[in-house]
């Protein structure tokens, strides 16, 4: 709801690979083949992930899938 072509919170659109590579105000959201250097994975991970806001955190499986995709 917050990171799409119509509402780019922080300048970020997460709806396509190209937009994730371009990133937002803080730079690229993903670094291909370097998941640990990817801001997107950092934002959705940890004991108290920053994203997604106002929603349940991603499951361990979803985070693993994201890591693999990156």
C-alpha positions as CSV (number, residue, x, y, z in Angstrom):
1,X,0.0,0.0,0.0
2,X,2.9,2.4,0.5
3,X,5.6,1.6,-2.0
4,X,4.0,1.5,-5.4
5,X,3.9,3.6,-8.6
6,X,1.2,5.8,-7.2
7,X,2.5,6.2,-3.6
8,X,6.3,6.0,-3.5
9,X,6.9,6.3,0.2
10,X,10.6,7.3,0.6
11,X,10.7,7.4,-3.2
12,X,10.6,3.6,-3.3
13,X,8.4,1.5,-5.6
14,X,8.7,-2.3,-4.8
15,X,6.4,-3.5,-7.6
16,X,9.2,-4.5,-10.0
17,X,12.8,-5.7,-10.1
18,X,13.8,-2.5,-12.0
19,X,12.3,-0.2,-9.4
20,X,14.0,-2.1,-6.6
21,X,17.3,-1.8,-8.4
22,X,16.7,1.9,-8.8
23,X,15.6,2.3,-5.2
24,X,14.4,5.3,-3.4
25,X,15.7,8.2,-1.4
26,X,18.1,5.9,0.4
27,X,19.5,4.2,-2.7
28,X,18.9,0.8,-4.2
29,X,16.6,-1.6,-2.3
30,X,18.4,-4.7,-3.6
31,X,21.9,-5.7,-4.6
32,X,21.7,-8.7,-6.9
33,X,23.5,-11.7,-5.5
34,X,24.3,-9.8,-2.3
35,X,21.3,-10.2,-0.1
36,X,23.2,-9.2,3.0
37,X,23.9,-5.8,1.4
38,X,20.2,-5.3,0.3
39,X,18.3,-2.7,2.3
40,X,15.0,-4.4,1.5
41,X,16.0,-7.6,3.3
42,X,17.3,-5.6,6.2
43,X,14.1,-3.7,6.6
44,X,11.9,-6.9,6.8
45,X,14.3,-8.9,9.0
46,X,15.3,-8.9,12.7
47,X,13.5,-9.3,15.9
48,X,11.4,-6.1,15.3
49,X,11.5,-5.5,11.5
50,X,10.8,-1.9,10.3
51,X,8.6,-3.2,7.4
52,X,5.9,-3.9,6.6
53,X,4.5,-1.1,8.7
54,X,1.0,-1.7,10.2
55,X,1.1,-5.3,9.1
56,X,2.3,-8.7,10.3
57,X,6.0,-9.3,9.7
58,X,7.1,-11.6,6.9
59,X,7.5,-15.3,7.9
60,X,10.8,-17.0,8.0
61,X,9.9,-18.7,4.8
62,X,9.0,-15.5,3.1
63,X,12.3,-13.9,4.2
64,X,14.2,-17.0,2.9
65,X,12.5,-16.8,-0.4
66,X,13.3,-13.1,-0.7
67,X,17.0,-13.8,0.2
68,X,17.1,-16.5,-2.5
69,X,15.4,-14.2,-5.1
70,X,17.9,-11.4,-4.4
